[in-house]
Amino acid sequence: MNIKRSITKRVNKLFGLNKTKPLEKPIRNLYKTNYDKNVLICYIIKPFREPNDFAHQNYMTAHIVAESFSELGYNVDVVDYQGGFDIDYEYYSVIFGFGRNFEQSFHSKKREIPRIHFITGAHPDLQNAMSLQSVNDFYKTSGLWLPEQGNILYDNCYYSTFNSDFSIILAHGFIFEDHKSRVKRRLHSLNNNILGVFKDFKPKQGRSNSFLFLSGSRLVTKGISILLEVAKERKDLNFYVVVLGLDGELRSYYHDLLYESPNVFLRQNLQMNSEEMKQIVEDCSYCIAPSYTDGLPGGTIEPMSAGLVPIVSKYCGFPVENFIFEMEELSAFGLNEAINRALGMDDMTYLKSSNEVKAYAIESYSASNVKQSLLKILQTELL
């Protein structure tokens, strides 16, 4: 009997696999353990199959989640959050995650299996409303209608949102309280984690007039137009815009500002551990996130670990801290006002705030701290 073939057949039966791309295939018993309990993590597969490309915090988040369950005595299976697999949910002791595969678990007859909803942003109703507002606001500014730049959630994962046994959200402040007011189930806050690329930078010895906007996709919802409208007027300040890519129409609309203005510097698709990215972080004194909807965005907490003082919207999910400058209004006016408040610090106050930001980010958003916080939540709820 071919043992390898036999195991493969059992895995295929568990996940209902036919022909699936190798990188997308679910992972059975990630750590090859022999515990009495099994957990299904509906999240992302790539971090367990490819090396860290230092592009996103979720690489480490995936490992933190899987390691935590393993340390609590669970055999760990991982499946991509998107649909496409016929999973035997009744095999599991706990089901964790989000997306279509997590939502489908509620159609299993064994409702007594605990479901843990993992929320990486705002409540879906708030996220969709704010994403639409971002698209409408940019349309009023530019005359361009860019719906694909809104971070709209098209799948209605209703059971996941409203019937999970408890939820874990990567947010504090307004985002946490908004979700809590909408869903009458237990809700725990968990910090996002940093990759830690900048944590060993020396503390800031002075400050510049340079600001960093670091973000991934769906840039209109991330507030890039708010930032660039301010950059048009504030020629006394420098703005580094570091993004994965830029929509063609968005690029054309802001072409002169992005490519010909002396105070705006566009960089695309930089790895966090690249020398160019490190130099930008060294040169900047502040990071900006005028986001319409988020959950402790990695593009903000990462440079915070180097001492960049954050200027953020309340929709980023940060707690109230003296060294976090929150916009009072989600607009170019509101961002400019917050920038002026940050610039209004004297040099000694800035350096104090920078050191506090750095210490806060390294302590609160380190992988080890996040893992301990997650373990505490899971132990409280499951043991």
C-alpha positions as CSV (number, residue, x, y, z in Angstrom):
1,M,0.0,0.0,0.0
2,N,1.3,3.5,-0.9
3,I,1.2,5.4,2.4
4,K,1.8,8.8,0.8
5,R,-1.1,8.2,-1.7
6,S,-3.3,7.0,1.1
7,I,-2.6,10.2,3.2
8,T,-3.2,12.3,0.1
9,K,-6.6,10.7,-0.5
10,R,-7.6,11.4,3.2
11,V,-6.6,15.0,2.8
12,N,-8.5,15.4,-0.4
13,K,-11.6,13.9,1.2
14,L,-11.4,16.2,4.2
15,F,-11.1,19.3,2.0
16,G,-13.0,18.1,-1.1
17,L,-10.0,18.7,-3.3
18,N,-9.9,18.0,-7.0
19,K,-7.3,19.8,-9.1
20,T,-6.0,22.9,-7.2
21,K,-3.0,25.0,-7.8
22,P,-0.2,23.9,-5.4
23,L,0.1,27.2,-3.6
24,E,-3.7,27.4,-3.0
25,K,-4.1,23.9,-1.7
26,P,-5.1,23.7,2.0
27,I,-2.5,22.6,4.5
28,R,-3.3,19.6,6.7
29,N,-1.6,19.3,10.1
30,L,0.8,22.2,9.5
31,Y,3.2,21.2,12.4
32,K,2.7,17.4,12.1
33,T,1.4,17.1,15.6
34,N,-0.7,14.4,17.2
35,Y,-3.0,16.2,19.5
36,D,-6.6,15.3,20.3
37,K,-8.1,18.6,19.0
38,N,-8.1,20.1,15.5
39,V,-8.5,23.7,14.4
40,L,-9.3,25.0,11.0
41,I,-7.8,28.4,10.2
42,C,-9.5,30.2,7.3
43,Y,-7.0,32.9,6.4
44,I,-4.1,32.9,4.0
45,I,-1.9,30.1,2.7
46,K,1.0,31.9,1.1
47,P,3.0,32.6,4.4
48,F,3.3,28.9,5.0
49,R,4.5,28.1,1.5
50,E,6.8,31.0,0.6
51,P,9.5,33.0,2.4
52,N,8.7,36.4,3.9
53,D,8.8,39.1,1.2
54,F,8.5,41.9,3.7
55,A,5.5,43.3,1.8
56,H,2.7,42.9,4.4
57,Q,2.2,42.3,8.1
58,N,-0.2,39.5,7.5
59,Y,2.8,37.2,6.8
60,M,3.7,37.2,10.4
61,T,0.0,37.4,11.6
62,A,-0.7,34.1,9.9
63,H,2.2,32.4,11.7
64,I,1.2,34.0,15.1
65,V,-2.3,32.6,14.8
66,A,-1.1,29.1,13.7
67,E,1.6,28.9,16.4
68,S,-0.8,30.1,19.1
69,F,-3.3,27.3,18.4
70,S,-0.6,24.7,18.2
71,E,0.8,25.8,21.6
72,L,-2.7,25.3,23.0
73,G,-2.8,21.7,21.8
74,Y,-4.5,21.8,18.4
75,N,-3.5,20.2,15.2
76,V,-3.5,23.1,12.7
77,D,-5.1,22.9,9.3
78,V,-5.0,26.0,7.1
79,V,-7.3,26.9,4.2
80,D,-7.5,30.0,2.1
81,Y,-10.2,32.4,3.2
82,Q,-11.8,32.4,-0.2
83,G,-14.4,29.8,-1.3
84,G,-13.8,26.8,-3.5
85,F,-13.4,23.9,-1.1
86,D,-15.9,21.4,0.2
87,I,-14.7,21.1,3.8
88,D,-15.6,18.6,6.4
89,Y,-16.2,21.2,9.1
90,E,-17.5,18.6,11.6
91,Y,-13.9,17.2,11.9
92,Y,-12.8,20.3,13.8
93,S,-12.8,21.4,17.5
94,V,-12.5,25.1,16.6
95,I,-12.9,27.1,13.4
96,F,-11.1,30.5,13.1
97,G,-10.9,33.1,10.4
98,F,-13.1,35.0,7.9
99,G,-14.2,34.8,4.3
100,R,-16.3,32.4,2.3
101,N,-14.8,29.2,3.7
102,F,-15.4,30.5,7.3
103,E,-18.9,31.6,6.4
104,Q,-19.7,28.2,5.0
105,S,-18.9,26.5,8.3
106,F,-22.1,27.9,9.7
107,H,-24.0,25.6,7.3
108,S,-22.5,22.6,9.2
109,K,-25.0,20.8,11.5
110,K,-22.6,20.9,14.4
111,R,-23.2,24.5,15.6
112,E,-21.6,23.7,19.0
113,I,-18.2,23.9,17.4
114,P,-16.8,27.4,18.4
115,R,-16.4,29.9,15.6
116,I,-14.0,32.7,16.1
117,H,-14.4,35.6,13.6
118,F,-11.1,37.3,12.8
119,I,-11.7,41.0,11.7
120,T,-8.8,42.8,10.1
121,G,-10.7,46.1,9.5
122,A,-14.0,47.8,10.3
123,H,-17.5,46.3,10.6
124,P,-18.5,45.5,7.0
125,D,-21.4,48.1,7.0
126,L,-19.1,50.9,8.1
127,Q,-16.3,49.7,5.8
128,N,-18.7,49.8,2.8
129,A,-20.2,53.1,3.7
130,M,-16.8,54.8,4.2
131,S,-15.4,53.2,1.0
132,L,-18.4,54.6,-0.9
133,Q,-17.8,58.0,0.7
134,S,-14.2,57.9,-0.4
135,V,-15.1,57.2,-4.0
136,N,-17.8,59.9,-3.9
137,D,-15.5,62.5,-2.3
138,F,-12.8,61.9,-5.0
139,Y,-15.5,62.2,-7.7
140,K,-16.5,65.6,-6.3
141,T,-12.9,66.7,-6.3
142,S,-11.8,65.3,-9.6
143,G,-14.8,64.4,-11.7
144,L,-13.4,60.8,-11.9
145,W,-15.5,57.9,-10.9
146,L,-13.2,55.1,-9.6
147,P,-15.3,52.5,-7.9
148,E,-12.5,49.9,-8.0
149,Q,-10.5,52.2,-5.7
150,G,-13.1,51.7,-2.9
151,N,-12.5,48.8,-0.5
152,I,-16.0,47.5,-0.8
153,L,-16.8,44.0,0.7
154,Y,-19.1,42.4,-1.8
155,D,-19.6,39.1,0.0
156,N,-22.2,39.3,2.7
157,C,-20.8,37.0,5.4
158,Y,-23.7,37.5,7.7
159,Y,-23.3,34.5,9.9
160,S,-19.7,35.3,10.5
161,T,-20.4,38.8,11.5
162,F,-23.4,38.3,13.7
163,N,-23.3,34.7,14.9
164,S,-19.7,33.8,15.7
165,D,-19.2,32.8,19.3
166,F,-16.8,35.7,19.7
167,S,-14.7,38.0,17.5
168,I,-11.2,39.3,17.5
169,I,-10.7,42.7,15.8
170,L,-7.4,44.4,14.9
171,A,-8.5,47.8,16.2
172,H,-9.1,50.0,19.2
173,G,-10.9,53.3,19.5
174,F,-13.7,54.3,17.1
175,I,-13.4,51.2,14.9
176,F,-13.7,48.9,18.0
177,E,-16.6,50.8,19.5
178,D,-18.5,51.0,16.3
179,H,-18.3,47.2,15.8
180,K,-19.2,46.6,19.4
181,S,-22.3,48.8,19.0
182,R,-23.5,46.8,15.9
183,V,-22.8,43.2,17.0
184,K,-24.0,41.9,20.4
185,R,-21.4,39.2,20.7
186,R,-18.2,39.1,22.7
187,L,-15.5,41.2,21.0
188,H,-11.8,41.3,21.8
189,S,-9.2,43.8,20.6
190,L,-5.9,42.6,19.2
191,N,-3.0,44.7,18.0
192,N,-1.8,44.3,14.4
193,N,1.9,43.3,14.3
194,I,4.9,45.0,12.8
195,L,7.5,43.2,10.6
196,G,10.1,44.9,12.8
197,V,12.3,46.1,10.0
198,F,12.7,49.6,11.4
199,K,12.7,48.8,15.2
200,D,16.5,48.9,15.5
201,F,16.8,52.4,14.0
202,K,18.4,54.9,16.3
203,P,16.0,57.3,18.0
204,K,15.5,60.5,16.1
205,Q,18.0,63.2,16.9
206,G,16.1,66.0,15.2
207,R,13.2,66.5,12.8
208,S,12.6,67.3,9.2
209,N,9.6,68.6,7.4
210,S,9.1,65.3,5.6
211,F,6.0,63.2,5.8
212,L,5.5,59.5,4.7
213,F,2.3,58.1,3.2
214,L,2.9,54.3,3.0
215,S,0.1,52.1,1.8
216,G,-0.9,49.2,-0.4
217,S,-4.0,49.1,-2.7
218,R,-7.4,50.8,-2.8
219,L,-5.6,54.1,-2.5
220,V,-8.7,56.4,-2.7
221,T,-10.2,54.7,0.3
222,K,-6.7,54.9,2.0
223,G,-7.1,58.7,1.6
224,I,-4.4,59.4,-1.0
225,S,-6.4,62.2,-2.6
226,I,-6.7,63.9,0.8
227,L,-3.0,63.7,1.2
228,L,-2.2,65.0,-2.3
229,E,-4.7,67.9,-2.1
230,V,-2.7,69.0,1.0
231,A,0.6,68.5,-0.8
232,K,-0.6,70.8,-3.6
233,E,-0.8,73.7,-1.1
234,R,2.0,72.9,1.3
235,K,5.1,73.5,-0.7
236,D,6.9,74.1,2.5
237,L,6.6,70.4,3.3
238,N,7.9,67.2,1.7
239,F,5.7,64.2,1.1
240,Y,6.9,60.7,0.3
241,V,4.2,58.6,-1.3
242,V,5.2,54.9,-1.2
243,V,2.6,52.6,-2.7
244,L,2.4,49.2,-4.4
245,G,1.0,50.6,-7.6
246,L,-1.1,53.5,-8.9
247,D,-4.3,53.4,-10.9
248,G,-3.8,54.9,-14.4
249,E,-6.5,57.5,-14.1
250,L,-5.4,58.5,-10.6
251,R,-1.8,58.8,-11.9
252,S,-3.0,61.0,-14.8
253,Y,-5.1,63.3,-12.6
254,Y,-2.2,63.9,-10.2
255,H,0.6,63.6,-12.8
256,D,2.1,67.0,-12.4
257,L,2.1,66.8,-8.6
258,L,3.5,63.2,-8.6
259,Y,6.2,63.6,-11.2
260,E,7.0,67.3,-11.5
261,S,6.4,68.8,-8.1
262,P,9.6,69.5,-6.0
263,N,7.9,68.4,-2.7
264,V,6.2,65.1,-3.7
265,F,8.3,61.9,-4.2
266,L,6.5,58.8,-5.6
267,R,8.0,55.4,-5.0
268,Q,6.3,52.1,-6.0
269,N,6.6,48.5,-4.9
270,L,9.3,48.9,-2.4
271,Q,10.0,46.0,0.0
272,M,10.0,47.1,3.7
273,N,13.6,45.8,4.1
274,S,15.0,47.5,1.0
275,E,17.7,50.1,1.5
276,E,15.6,52.8,-0.3
277,M,12.7,52.2,2.0
278,K,14.9,52.4,5.1
279,Q,16.4,55.7,3.8
280,I,12.9,57.2,3.4
281,V,12.0,56.2,6.9
282,E,15.2,57.8,8.2
283,D,14.5,61.0,6.3
284,C,10.9,61.4,7.4
285,S,9.7,62.6,10.8
286,Y,6.0,61.9,10.5
287,C,3.7,59.3,8.9
288,I,0.3,60.0,7.6
289,A,-2.8,57.8,7.3
290,P,-6.0,59.8,6.3
291,S,-7.8,56.5,5.8
292,Y,-11.6,56.2,5.4
293,T,-11.6,52.7,6.9
294,D,-8.8,50.6,8.4
295,G,-7.6,48.5,11.3
296,L,-4.3,49.6,12.7
297,P,-2.7,49.9,9.2
298,G,0.6,48.3,8.7
299,G,1.8,51.3,6.7
300,T,1.5,53.4,9.8
301,I,2.6,51.1,12.6
302,E,5.7,50.0,10.8
303,P,7.3,53.5,10.5
304,M,6.1,54.3,14.0
305,S,8.6,51.7,15.2
306,A,11.3,54.0,13.8
307,G,9.9,57.0,15.8
308,L,7.8,58.6,13.0
309,V,5.0,60.5,14.7
310,P,1.6,59.4,13.3
311,I,-1.1,61.7,11.9
312,V,-4.2,59.5,11.4
313,S,-8.0,59.5,11.0
314,K,-10.2,58.0,13.6
315,Y,-11.1,55.3,11.1
316,C,-7.6,53.8,11.5
317,G,-8.5,52.2,14.8
318,F,-5.8,53.7,17.0
319,P,-6.3,54.2,20.8
320,V,-6.1,57.7,22.2
321,E,-2.5,58.6,22.9
322,N,-0.8,62.0,23.4
323,F,1.7,61.1,20.6
324,I,-0.9,60.1,18.1
325,F,-2.4,63.1,16.2
326,E,-5.9,62.3,15.2
327,M,-7.6,64.3,12.4
328,E,-10.8,66.1,13.6
329,E,-12.2,66.0,10.1
330,L,-11.7,63.5,7.3
331,S,-10.8,66.1,4.6
332,A,-7.8,68.0,3.3
333,F,-8.7,70.8,5.7
334,G,-8.8,68.3,8.6
335,L,-5.4,66.8,7.6
336,N,-3.8,70.2,7.2
337,E,-5.0,71.2,10.7
338,A,-3.6,68.0,12.2
339,I,-0.3,68.6,10.4
340,N,-0.2,72.1,11.9
341,R,-0.8,70.7,15.4
342,A,2.1,68.2,14.9
343,L,4.4,70.9,13.5
344,G,3.4,73.1,16.5
345,M,5.4,71.0,18.9
346,D,8.7,72.4,19.8
347,D,11.8,70.4,19.1
348,M,12.1,68.9,22.6
349,T,8.4,67.9,22.6
350,Y,8.8,66.3,19.2
351,L,11.8,64.2,20.2
352,K,9.9,63.1,23.4
353,S,6.8,62.1,21.2
354,S,9.0,60.4,18.7
355,N,10.7,58.3,21.5
356,E,7.3,57.5,23.0
357,V,5.9,56.4,19.6
358,K,8.9,54.2,19.0
359,A,8.7,52.5,22.4
360,Y,4.9,52.1,22.1
361,A,5.1,50.5,18.6
362,I,7.9,48.1,19.4
363,E,6.3,47.0,22.6
364,S,2.6,46.9,21.6
365,Y,2.9,45.7,18.0
366,S,5.8,43.3,18.3
367,A,5.1,39.7,17.1
368,S,5.8,38.3,20.6
369,N,3.4,40.8,22.3
370,V,0.6,40.2,19.8
371,K,1.1,36.4,20.2
372,Q,0.8,36.6,24.0
373,S,-2.3,38.8,23.7
374,L,-3.9,36.3,21.3
375,L,-3.0,33.3,23.5
376,K,-4.6,35.1,26.5
377,I,-7.8,35.7,24.5
378,L,-7.9,32.1,23.3
379,Q,-7.2,30.7,26.8
380,T,-10.0,32.8,28.3
381,E,-12.5,31.8,25.7
382,L,-11.7,28.1,24.9
383,L,-10.1,26.5,27.9
